[in-house]
Amino acid sequence: MFKKKLVCVLFNAGKGDELTQQCRERILAGLTFENSILCFVGAKTWLMKTICPDKIVIELNNCSDTVGNIKEIKKFIKGKNFIEILIISNHYHLRRIKLLMKIFNLEANVESAEEIIGIKNKISLVEYFLYLFTYIFWIVGFIKTKEVS
């Protein structure tokens, strides 16, 4: 069906109807890929589209957290023929995304917005705790993998 690269930009929690700086960085990074299909993933994809209203964007907005983001991408790509799938987030978030991709058996590449657009990586101690909690929740069975096929 599709013979293009799918570039998935993950939404991060905004402040009301305002995009965070990190989300803006993710969108700008996603826009650097020409001849690809841009996919916004998250609860407020309509807000993400305000940065690029003239660009055709697939919206996967049935999710409000990282677990939901990965599940939505996995469901969306089923039966489609993308030559590559790329997930863009911020550097501090990549470790957790890779863990969730492993949990849900999603094959994709992951890149940081900072590296793509050439800005310094930010460190977040909070994300290390979220990674740890995600891992623990997976081990004890709070994250259900049977929902995604």
Secondary structure, 3 states (H helix, E strand, C coil): CCCCEEEEEECCCCCCCCCCHHHHHHHHHHHCCCCEEEEEECCCHHHHHHHCCCCCEEEECCCCCHHHHHHHHHHHHCCCCCCEEEEEECHHHHHHHHHHHHHCCCCCEEEEHHHHHCCCCCCCHHHHHHHHHHHHHHHHCCCCCCCCC
